[in-house]
Amino acid sequence: MPALADVSAMARQRLWLLGSGLMVLVAILVPHIATWSTRPRAYTLLATIAFVCVVETRRARDILSPLNLLSAIFAFLYVAKANYILDTGFTSPAATADGQIVSAAIESELAGVMTLVGVAYWCLVMGFWLFARPVANRLPLNLTRSASVNSTRWAWWTVLSMGLALGGYGWLIVRAGGIIAYIDGLALRSSSLEGVSFVTLSGVPLLVLTFYGVAHWLSGQHTPTSMRVLTIIAIVIALTTATLSGGRAAIITGTLLPLMLLIHYLRRPFGLGGVLAAGAAGFALLLTLGALLRDRTFAAPGADAWSFVVARFNDVTASTLGGVEAVPLDTLLVTYREISSGSTPLQLGQTYEPIFTWLIPRAVWPDKPAGGGNAWFTSEFVPRFYGPNQVETSISAIGESFANFGWIGVLVVFFILGIVLTRLYSRLRTTIVSIDGIVVYALMASYFFPVIRGDAYHNVTSVVFMLAVWAAIRFLVVARMAPPEGSARGLQGRVRAVQRG
């Protein structure tokens, strides 16, 4: 009977979500059929995103559900950016010198792009909802004790990982000629770290171990004082190496967001006010780091660094929507124009091919293709920006799937992405949740923003590398224990043994 009840609950949920999904589809297609201009389409998409977030929050009883997080990313990268382009009358897929004034023709193309974005979002939502399982627990989560961190082994490997991370970045700093010279070079990482960018991966093992330490502590398991102190030190070093990697996403979405999610799921769930406060703090940090790591570098010698921070806060819209983080809509506009007009043929998977050659060293294959979708787009449409240093802009997941297979590519890629996300999330919302499940989710959450904003080559290879490091660390520091005799798992094991006998 419990199994029948579960099936009935899942059927009711799917009918409810299917009806909500059809409402979303209608909201996306009506503006297109009615040939509305860009701004009404953007506002309709924003209202649709808000509706999805309300439904998802009610379904999952979780304001930080992955679907809600990706919905916020869509609202920022596409809805807010579309209005920014219309307000400024300017669009650029890379630097200002590569842009153009928004004409009537470009605005018409932008309206079509908003429909494409809406369809991608709908496919993501339907992939997530149709394969979602009914929520079986409440927050904060109670982790099963069948797997826990061995504090002694964790401490030894954490100290070694600290040495690896500090040694790797220390070598990069010495190679650059000092800390100031190194930080100055971060504004153009593709050239300053050319040939040695792999050294920045030295901080990944420490990041994984840090998340295991934090999860063990927050879950209420016995955590010695020495382990707590070492965890705090590991967090500080992880944030330091993330900063030294030069990418603001490595700090905000790669380190701080996963830590926030661990607190949310294991200790104190965030409400709307907490989420908004954390978002505001994230934007403030984004602006500050942008001023210190980029604006200061290109300034005249002797310029006051904090003056650039003040300048960024004085024009928050230009500093965020006008920056490189929000460029995907600009690049999508170019991709949509070139592919739809037939000026550029469909790539038919060519930008995805470098994923499979990533592990082959260039020393073995000197002519190995350089990068994936980002490299293709920048060298093809913004060659001045690409230049001899091969500086890339971001094509985005929508742009790359559209460039390869058109509308069908967008439908398939985002539907599959929705399925992957809901399967990952479902592991957290079952009756039995392990420390491995929450750590993997925190690690994968760090890729939510890059996956939507960037190309498959950088994201897939990074995820594969991260999961490989996680699997190795899990083997080294996580202790497995047999289920207690009275537990459900123990009983199931005995039943299976009797049946086999």
C-alpha positions in Angstrom: 0.0 0.0 0.0 2.8 2.6 0.7 4.1 1.9 -2.8 0.7 2.6 -4.3 0.4 5.8 -2.2 3.8 6.9 -3.6 2.7 6.3 -7.1 -0.5 8.2 -6.6 1.4 11.1 -5.1 3.8 11.2 -8.0 0.9 11.0 -10.5 -0.9 13.9 -8.9 2.3 16.0 -8.8 3.0 15.3 -12.4 -0.5 16.3 -13.5 -0.2 19.6 -11.4 3.3 20.4 -12.8 2.2 19.5 -16.4 -0.7 21.9 -16.1 1.7 24.6 -14.8 4.1 23.8 -17.6 1.4 24.3 -20.2 0.6 27.7 -18.7 4.3 28.6 -19.0 4.4 27.5 -22.7 1.3 29.6 -23.5 2.8 32.6 -21.8 6.0 32.2 -23.9 4.3 31.6 -27.3 1.5 34.2 -27.1 3.9 37.2 -27.3 5.6 35.6 -30.3 2.4 34.9 -32.1 1.1 38.4 -31.4 4.5 39.8 -32.7 5.1 41.8 -29.6 8.3 43.9 -29.4 11.3 42.9 -27.2 10.3 44.7 -24.0 6.8 43.1 -23.6 8.3 39.7 -24.3 11.0 40.3 -21.7 8.4 41.3 -19.1 6.2 38.4 -19.9 9.2 36.0 -19.5 10.0 37.7 -16.2 6.4 37.1 -15.0 6.7 33.5 -16.2 9.9 33.0 -14.2 8.2 34.4 -11.1 5.3 32.0 -11.6 7.6 29.0 -11.9 9.5 30.0 -8.8 6.3 30.2 -6.8 5.2 26.8 -8.0 8.6 25.2 -7.4 8.9 26.7 -3.9 5.5 25.3 -3.0 6.4 21.9 -4.5 9.8 21.5 -3.0 9.3 23.6 0.1 12.7 25.0 -0.7 13.3 28.6 -1.9 16.9 27.6 -3.0 15.7 24.7 -5.2 18.1 24.4 -8.2 15.2 25.3 -10.6 14.8 28.6 -8.6 18.5 29.3 -8.8 18.6 28.8 -12.5 15.4 30.9 -12.9 17.2 33.8 -11.2 20.1 33.3 -13.6 17.8 33.5 -16.6 16.2 36.6 -15.2 19.6 38.3 -14.8 21.3 37.2 -18.0 18.4 37.6 -20.4 15.5 39.6 -19.0 17.4 42.3 -17.2 20.1 42.4 -19.9 17.5 42.8 -22.7 16.1 45.9 -21.0 19.6 47.2 -20.5 20.4 46.8 -24.2 17.2 48.7 -25.1 17.8 51.4 -22.5 21.4 52.0 -23.6 20.8 51.5 -27.3 24.0 49.5 -27.6 25.1 45.9 -27.7 28.5 44.2 -27.8 29.4 40.5 -27.8 32.9 41.3 -26.4 34.5 44.7 -25.8 32.9 48.1 -26.5 34.9 48.4 -29.7 33.2 45.3 -31.0 29.7 46.6 -30.4 27.0 48.4 -32.5 24.1 50.7 -32.0 20.7 49.0 -31.7 18.8 49.6 -34.9 15.2 48.7 -35.7 16.5 45.5 -37.4 18.6 44.6 -34.3 15.6 45.2 -32.0 13.5 42.9 -34.2 16.2 40.2 -34.0 16.3 40.7 -30.2 12.6 40.0 -30.0 13.2 36.7 -31.7 16.0 35.9 -29.4 13.7 36.5 -26.4 11.4 33.8 -27.8 14.3 31.5 -28.1 15.3 32.1 -24.5 11.7 31.5 -23.4 11.6 28.1 -25.2 15.0 27.1 -23.6 13.6 28.0 -20.2 10.4 26.1 -20.8 12.3 23.0 -21.8 14.5 23.3 -18.7 11.4 23.6 -16.5 9.6 20.7 -18.1 12.6 18.4 -17.9 12.9 19.3 -14.2 9.3 19.0 -13.3 8.3 15.9 -15.4 11.0 13.8 -13.7 10.8 15.3 -10.3 10.0 13.0 -7.4 7.7 14.0 -4.5 9.6 15.5 -1.6 10.0 13.0 1.2 11.8 15.2 3.9 11.9 18.6 5.3 14.7 21.1 5.9 17.2 20.9 7.6 18.2 17.5 6.4 19.1 14.6 8.7 22.0 12.7 7.3 22.3 9.0 7.6 25.1 7.8 9.9 26.0 4.9 7.5 28.7 7.1 6.1 30.7 9.7 7.9 34.0 11.6 7.7 36.9 10.0 9.4 38.3 13.0 11.2 41.9 11.8 11.4 42.2 10.9 7.7 40.3 14.1 6.8 42.8 16.2 8.8 45.8 14.6 7.2 44.6 15.0 3.7 43.3 18.5 4.3 46.8 19.6 5.5 48.4 18.0 2.5 45.8 19.7 0.2 46.6 23.1 1.9 50.2 22.5 1.0 49.3 21.7 -2.6 47.1 24.7 -3.0 49.5 27.2 -1.4 52.5 25.7 -3.2 50.8 25.9 -6.5 49.7 29.5 -6.2 52.9 30.4 -4.5 54.8 29.2 -7.6 52.5 31.2 -9.8 53.2 34.3 -7.8 56.9 33.8 -7.8 56.8 33.2 -11.6 54.9 36.4 -12.1 57.5 38.4 -10.2 55.5 39.0 -7.0 52.0 39.3 -5.6 51.3 42.7 -7.2 52.5 41.6 -10.6 50.5 38.4 -10.3 47.2 40.3 -9.4 47.8 42.8 -12.2 48.0 39.9 -14.6 44.7 38.4 -13.6 42.8 41.0 -15.7 44.2 39.1 -18.7 44.4 35.6 -17.4 44.5 33.9 -20.8 47.9 35.5 -21.5 49.4 35.8 -18.0 48.5 32.1 -17.2 49.2 30.8 -20.7 50.6 27.3 -20.5 50.3 27.1 -16.7 46.6 27.6 -16.1 46.3 24.0 -15.0 48.2 25.0 -11.8 45.1 26.8 -10.6 43.5 23.4 -10.3 45.7 22.7 -7.3 43.0 24.3 -5.1 40.3 21.8 -6.1 41.2 19.0 -3.6 41.2 21.5 -0.8 37.8 22.8 -1.8 36.2 19.3 -1.8 37.8 18.5 1.6 36.5 21.8 2.9 32.9 21.0 1.9 33.2 17.6 3.6 34.5 19.2 6.8 31.7 21.8 6.8 29.0 19.2 6.0 30.3 17.0 8.8 30.2 19.9 11.3 26.8 21.3 10.3 25.1 17.9 10.3 25.5 17.6 14.0 27.9 14.7 14.0 30.7 14.6 16.6 33.3 17.1 15.4 36.5 17.5 17.5 37.6 21.1 18.2 40.8 20.5 16.2 38.6 19.5 13.2 36.5 22.7 13.6 39.6 24.9 13.7 41.1 23.2 10.7 37.8 23.6 8.8 37.8 27.3 9.4 41.5 27.5 8.2 40.5 25.5 5.1 37.6 27.9 4.3 40.0 30.9 4.6 42.6 29.3 2.3 39.9 28.1 -0.2 38.5 31.6 -0.4 42.1 33.0 -0.9 43.0 30.6 -3.7 39.6 31.2 -5.3 40.5 34.9 -5.3 43.9 34.3 -6.7 42.4 32.2 -9.5 41.2 35.6 -10.9 37.6 34.5 -11.6 34.9 36.3 -9.6 32.7 33.3 -10.3 35.2 31.0 -8.5 34.7 33.0 -5.3 31.0 33.8 -5.4 29.4 30.8 -7.2 32.3 28.4 -6.7 32.9 28.8 -3.0 30.5 31.0 -1.2 27.3 29.7 -2.8 28.1 26.0 -2.0 28.9 27.0 1.6 25.6 28.9 1.8 23.7 25.8 0.5 25.4 23.6 3.1 24.2 25.9 5.8 20.7 26.0 4.2 20.3 22.3 3.9 22.0 21.1 7.1 21.6 23.8 9.7 19.4 26.8 9.1 17.2 27.1 6.0 17.1 30.5 4.5 13.9 32.5 4.0 13.2 35.1 1.4 14.8 37.9 3.4 18.0 35.8 3.9 18.2 35.0 0.2 17.8 38.6 -0.8 20.4 39.7 1.7 22.8 37.1 0.5 22.2 38.1 -3.1 22.8 41.8 -2.3 26.1 40.8 -0.5 27.1 38.7 -3.6 26.5 41.7 -5.9 28.5 44.0 -3.6 31.4 41.5 -3.6 31.1 41.2 -7.4 31.4 44.9 -7.9 34.3 45.2 -5.4 36.3 42.4 -7.0 35.7 43.8 -10.5 37.1 47.1 -9.5 40.1 45.7 -7.7 41.0 42.9 -10.1 40.1 44.6 -13.4 39.5 48.3 -13.3 42.6 49.1 -11.2 44.8 47.1 -13.5 44.0 49.2 -16.6 44.2 52.5 -14.7 47.0 55.0 -14.8 49.9 54.4 -12.3 49.2 55.8 -8.9 45.4 55.9 -9.2 43.5 55.2 -6.1 42.1 51.7 -6.2 39.1 52.4 -4.0 38.0 55.2 -6.4 37.1 52.4 -8.9 35.1 50.6 -6.2 33.1 53.8 -5.6 32.7 54.3 -9.3 31.2 50.8 -9.7 28.7 51.3 -6.9 27.7 54.7 -8.4 26.6 52.9 -11.5 25.5 49.5 -10.4 23.5 48.7 -13.6 26.5 49.4 -16.0 28.9 47.6 -13.6 26.8 44.4 -13.7 24.6 44.2 -16.8 27.2 46.1 -18.8 30.1 43.8 -17.7 31.5 40.6 -19.1 29.4 38.5 -16.8 26.2 39.5 -18.6 27.5 39.1 -22.2 25.6 35.9 -23.2 22.5 37.8 -24.6 24.8 39.9 -26.8 26.6 36.8 -28.1 23.3 35.0 -28.5 22.0 37.9 -30.6 24.9 37.5 -33.0 24.6 33.7 -33.2 20.8 34.0 -33.8 21.4 36.5 -36.6 24.2 34.5 -38.3 22.5 31.1 -38.1 18.9 32.2 -38.9 20.0 34.2 -42.0 22.1 31.3 -43.3 25.3 33.4 -43.3 26.9 30.8 -41.0 26.0 27.1 -41.4 25.0 24.9 -38.4 28.1 23.5 -36.8 26.5 20.1 -36.3 28.4 19.2 -33.1 31.8 20.5 -34.0 32.1 22.8 -31.0 31.4 19.8 -28.8 34.1 17.7 -30.3 37.0 19.2 -28.3 35.4 17.8 -25.1 36.5 14.4 -26.1 40.1 15.4 -26.9 40.6 17.4 -23.6 42.8 14.8 -21.9 45.2 14.5 -24.9 48.2 16.7 -24.2 49.1 19.3 -26.8 52.7 17.9 -26.8 51.2 14.7 -28.2 48.8 16.4 -30.6 50.3 19.9 -31.5 47.3 20.7 -33.8 44.7 19.9 -31.2 41.7 22.2 -31.6 41.8 25.2 -29.3 38.7 25.2 -27.1 35.1 24.7 -27.9 32.1 27.0 -28.4 33.6 30.1 -26.8 36.8 29.8 -29.0 34.7 29.2 -32.1 32.4 32.1 -31.6 35.1 34.6 -30.7 37.5 33.7 -33.5 34.6 33.6 -36.0 32.6 36.7 -35.1 34.9 38.8 -32.9 38.4 38.2 -34.3 39.8 41.5 -33.1 38.9 40.6 -29.5 40.2 37.0 -29.9 43.6 38.3 -31.2 46.9 36.5 -30.8 46.2 35.9 -27.1 43.1 33.9 -27.9 40.9 35.9 -25.4 37.4 34.3 -25.4 33.9 35.7 -24.8 31.0 33.5 -23.7 28.7 32.0 -26.3 26.3 30.6 -23.6 24.5 27.2 -23.5 21.6 28.5 -25.6 23.9 30.0 -28.2 26.1 26.9 -28.5 23.2 24.5 -28.8 21.5 26.8 -31.4 24.7 27.2 -33.4 25.1 23.4 -33.7 21.5 22.2 -34.2 19.2 25.1 -34.3 15.9 25.1 -32.4 16.0 21.3 -32.0 19.4 21.6 -30.3 18.0 24.1 -27.8 15.0 21.9 -27.0 17.0 18.8 -26.5 19.9 20.3 -24.5 17.8 22.2 -22.0 15.3 19.3 -21.5 18.2 17.0 -20.7 19.7 19.7 -18.4 16.4 19.8 -16.5 16.4 16.0 -16.1 20.0 16.0 -14.8 19.3 18.8 -12.3 16.1 17.1 -10.9 17.8 13.8 -10.6 20.7 15.4 -8.7 18.3 17.3 -6.5 16.1 14.3 -5.8 19.0 12.6 -4.0 18.7 15.3 -1.4 14.9 15.1 -0.9 14.6 11.4 -0.3 14.1 9.8 3.1 17.8 8.7 3.3 20.4 11.4 2.6 24.2 10.7 2.9 27.0 13.2 3.4 28.2 12.3 -0.1 24.9 13.4 -1.6 25.0 16.8 0.0 28.7 17.4 -0.9 28.2 16.4 -4.5 25.2 18.7 -4.7 27.2 21.6 -3.3 30.0 21.0 -5.8 27.6 20.8 -8.7 25.7 23.9 -7.6 28.9 25.8 -8.2 28.4 25.2 -11.9 24.8 26.4 -12.3 25.9 29.9 -13.4 28.8 28.8 -15.6 26.7 26.1 -17.3 24.1 28.7 -18.5 26.7 31.4 -19.3 29.5 29.4 -20.9 30.3 26.7 -23.4 30.1 22.9 -23.0 33.9 22.4 -23.4 34.8 24.3 -20.3 31.9 23.2 -18.2 31.8 19.5 -19.0 35.6 19.1 -18.6 35.5 21.0 -15.3 32.6 18.9 -14.0 34.4 15.6 -15.0 37.6 16.8 -13.3 35.7 17.9 -10.1 33.8 14.6 -9.9 37.1 12.6 -10.3 38.7 14.6 -7.5 35.5 14.1 -5.3 35.5 10.3 -5.9 39.2 10.0 -4.9 38.6 12.1 -1.7 35.5 10.2 -0.9 37.4 7.0 -1.0 40.1 8.4 1.2 38.2 10.2 4.0 34.6 8.8 4.2 34.1 5.8 6.4 31.4 3.3 5.6 29.5 1.6 8.4 27.0 -1.3 8.3 23.4 -0.3 8.9 22.1 -0.9 12.5 20.2 -4.1 13.0 16.9 -2.3 13.6 17.2 0.1 10.6 15.2 -0.2 7.5 18.3 -0.8 5.4 19.5 -3.6 7.8 16.1 -5.3 7.6 16.0 -5.0 3.8 19.5 -6.6 3.7 18.4 -9.6 5.9 15.3 -10.1 3.8 17.4 -10.2 0.6 19.8 -12.7 2.2 16.9 -15.0 3.2 15.4 -14.7 -0.3 18.7 -15.6 -1.9 19.1 -18.5 0.4 
